[in-house]
Amino acid sequence: MESLMRNVFLFLSKNRIANRTAKKYGLRFGAKRFVAGEQIAEAITVVRELNERGIVATLDHLGEFIYTKEEATEAAEYCIATLNAIAESQVKANLSLKLTQLGLDISRDLCLNNMRSILEVASRHNIFVRIDMEDYAHNEASIALFCQLREEFGSTIGIVIQAYLYKSEEDITNLHRYRPNLRLVKGAYKEPPEVAFPKKEDVDNNFIRIIEQHLRNGDYAAVATHDDLIINHVKAFAKEHNIPTSQFEFQMLYGIRTQAQQQLADEGYTMRVYVPYGNDWYGYFMRRLAERPANVGFVVKSMFKS
Ligand SMILES: Cc1cc2nc3c(=O)[nH]c(=O)nc-3n(C[C@H](O)[C@H](O)[C@H](O)COP(=O)(O)OP(=O)(O)OC[C@H]3O[C@@H](n4cnc5c(N)ncnc54)[C@H](O)[C@@H]3O)c2cc1C
């Protein structure tokens, strides 16, 4: 039943008509629990509140389905506006973005140039920028673009590696020469067994394997998970191998396991919360429901409340 619901929500997340309707009607159906607001000012307020509790953030301006050069350029402008807002407000946050938003499906050069404009501003403000990893179809292109931009912009840029992909262990080996700051995640998209572990148990085991591999390499890891088993394993592994807490951080999504977020921050670990904002919230929201169908109960309740 869980896997059926997961498939339904992942299918719905790609529905363009629903996406357009959602944009028109604003944050609904409990999405506000997972999305900081539609405007940057609301997102900055959320980050400021997190900072006051010892938690840092990464901001993401939501956006899906980009078809034109103009839309991609507009998305880049939103990223730059977000960087400027972080610098002006002096909140403790960096930026996360998606390459398809910046035109990767339209033309590689368009995406590259948009990334360069963003990274110039980020370098000026000394703000780190992370490329989120999307579905498998964009994986190779995203990694190649990251390598090129890493050479041009140094440690201002990082990327994500997904534990469900068979290739990730090898990717980490190949990327080591860049001493990359990697966010390590289980993986959020629906992928076929030809490229990704179908069984959750195998994904979890590979997650631990690649986290250990990356930490042992001496590279910076952002361990992004809500899974206590993984979090406790990382804590113990770091202690056992004398890996300083400055070499890794934990990350969770806004609105998910807020008490656990606070506890990790209180224990002295760097805890970074991924804070999405903007009016294109529909796909992101559907992927969160796919991860945890238990949240559907919460959504149904919120529909009757409003
Ligand atoms: C900061 C961040 C950035 C991410 N970036 C990317 C990316 O770039 N690309 C990508 O493909 N994926 C990304 N993801 C999503 C990731 O791949 C997973 O889909 C997602 O994190 C769910 O996996 P999990 O590790 O939390 O473990 P799961 O196996 O889904 O959950 C493990 C346990 O966590 C707890 N839990 C999970 N969700 C909830 C909840 N809603 N409420 C209460 N408890 C819960 C439960 O105890 C559950 O059993 C990101 C995730 C995070 C946290």
The ligand as an SDF file (V2000), in Angstrom:
LIG
                    3D

 53 58  0  0  0  0  0  0  0  0999 V2000
   18.2290   18.6970    3.2600 C   0  0  0  0  0  0  0  0  0  0  0  0
   17.7950   17.6810    2.2460 C   0  0  0  0  0  0  0  0  0  0  0  0
   18.1100   17.8860    0.9090 C   0  0  0  0  0  0  0  0  0  0  0  0
   17.7310   16.9360   -0.0490 C   0  0  0  0  0  0  0  0  0  0  0  0
   18.1430   17.0870   -1.3520 N   0  0  0  0  0  0  0  0  0  0  0  0
   17.8640   16.1100   -2.2500 C   0  0  0  0  0  0  0  0  0  0  0  0
   18.3680   16.1680   -3.5830 C   0  0  0  0  0  0  0  0  0  0  0  0
   19.0780   17.1100   -3.9780 O   0  0  0  0  0  0  0  0  0  0  0  0
   18.0380   15.1700   -4.4360 N   0  0  0  0  0  0  0  0  0  0  0  0
   17.2710   14.0940   -4.0410 C   0  0  0  0  0  0  0  0  0  0  0  0
   17.0400   13.1920   -4.8460 O   0  0  0  0  0  0  0  0  0  0  0  0
   16.7830   14.0260   -2.7830 N   0  0  0  0  0  0  0  0  0  0  0  0
   17.0490   15.0050   -1.8930 C   0  0  0  0  0  0  0  0  0  0  0  0
   16.5650   14.8930   -0.6100 N   0  0  0  0  0  0  0  0  0  0  0  0
   15.5200   13.8860   -0.3070 C   0  0  0  0  0  0  0  0  0  0  0  0
   16.1320   12.5420    0.0650 C   0  0  0  0  0  0  0  0  0  0  0  0
   16.6880   11.9490   -1.0750 O   0  0  0  0  0  0  0  0  0  0  0  0
   15.0540   11.6210    0.6430 C   0  0  0  0  0  0  0  0  0  0  0  0
   14.0550   11.4240   -0.3110 O   0  0  0  0  0  0  0  0  0  0  0  0
   14.4080   12.1450    1.9120 C   0  0  0  0  0  0  0  0  0  0  0  0
   15.3310   12.7980    2.7350 O   0  0  0  0  0  0  0  0  0  0  0  0
   13.7660   11.0030    2.6980 C   0  0  0  0  0  0  0  0  0  0  0  0
   14.7380   10.0910    3.0800 O   0  0  0  0  0  0  0  0  0  0  0  0
   15.3100    9.9590    4.5790 P   0  0  0  0  0  0  0  0  0  0  0  0
   16.7980    9.8760    4.4660 O   0  0  0  0  0  0  0  0  0  0  0  0
   14.8200   11.0510    5.4250 O   0  0  0  0  0  0  0  0  0  0  0  0
   14.8640    8.5440    5.0610 O   0  0  0  0  0  0  0  0  0  0  0  0
   13.4610    7.7430    5.0370 P   0  0  0  0  0  0  0  0  0  0  0  0
   13.8540    6.3180    4.8860 O   0  0  0  0  0  0  0  0  0  0  0  0
   12.4870    8.3400    4.0840 O   0  0  0  0  0  0  0  0  0  0  0  0
   12.9440    8.0150    6.4710 O   0  0  0  0  0  0  0  0  0  0  0  0
   13.6350    7.4710    7.5670 C   0  0  0  0  0  0  0  0  0  0  0  0
   12.9270    7.7880    8.8410 C   0  0  0  0  0  0  0  0  0  0  0  0
   12.8950    9.1820    9.0440 O   0  0  0  0  0  0  0  0  0  0  0  0
   11.7180    9.5370    9.7010 C   0  0  0  0  0  0  0  0  0  0  0  0
   10.9240   10.4390    8.8700 N   0  0  0  0  0  0  0  0  0  0  0  0
   11.0130   10.6140    7.5450 C   0  0  0  0  0  0  0  0  0  0  0  0
   10.1200   11.5380    7.1270 N   0  0  0  0  0  0  0  0  0  0  0  0
    9.4690   11.9510    8.2230 C   0  0  0  0  0  0  0  0  0  0  0  0
    8.4300   12.8870    8.4580 C   0  0  0  0  0  0  0  0  0  0  0  0
    7.8640   13.5650    7.4620 N   0  0  0  0  0  0  0  0  0  0  0  0
    8.0040   13.0610    9.7130 N   0  0  0  0  0  0  0  0  0  0  0  0
    8.5500   12.3550   10.7200 C   0  0  0  0  0  0  0  0  0  0  0  0
    9.5290   11.4530   10.5590 N   0  0  0  0  0  0  0  0  0  0  0  0
    9.9860   11.2500    9.3330 C   0  0  0  0  0  0  0  0  0  0  0  0
   10.9660    8.2790    9.9640 C   0  0  0  0  0  0  0  0  0  0  0  0
   11.3330    7.7720   11.1980 O   0  0  0  0  0  0  0  0  0  0  0  0
   11.4710    7.3770    8.8750 C   0  0  0  0  0  0  0  0  0  0  0  0
   11.3290    6.0210    9.1590 O   0  0  0  0  0  0  0  0  0  0  0  0
   16.9710   15.8090    0.3480 C   0  0  0  0  0  0  0  0  0  0  0  0
   16.6810   15.6030    1.7070 C   0  0  0  0  0  0  0  0  0  0  0  0
   17.0870   16.5040    2.6470 C   0  0  0  0  0  0  0  0  0  0  0  0
   16.7940   16.2220    4.0850 C   0  0  0  0  0  0  0  0  0  0  0  0
  1  2  1  0
  2  3  1  0
  2 52  2  0
  3  4  2  0
  4  5  1  0
  4 50  1  0
  5  6  2  0
  6  7  1  0
  6 13  1  0
  7  8  2  0
  7  9  1  0
  9 10  1  0
 10 11  2  0
 10 12  1  0
 12 13  2  0
 13 14  1  0
 14 15  1  0
 14 50  1  0
 15 16  1  0
 16 17  1  0
 16 18  1  0
 18 19  1  0
 18 20  1  0
 20 21  1  0
 20 22  1  0
 22 23  1  0
 23 24  1  0
 24 25  2  0
 24 26  1  0
 24 27  1  0
 27 28  1  0
 28 29  2  0
 28 30  1  0
 28 31  1  0
 31 32  1  0
 32 33  1  0
 33 34  1  0
 33 48  1  0
 34 35  1  0
 35 36  1  0
 35 46  1  0
 36 37  1  0
 36 45  1  0
 37 38  2  0
 38 39  1  0
 39 40  1  0
 39 45  2  0
 40 41  1  0
 40 42  2  0
 42 43  1  0
 43 44  2  0
 44 45  1  0
 46 47  1  0
 46 48  1  0
 48 49  1  0
 50 51  2  0
 51 52  1  0
 52 53  1  0
M  END
$$$$
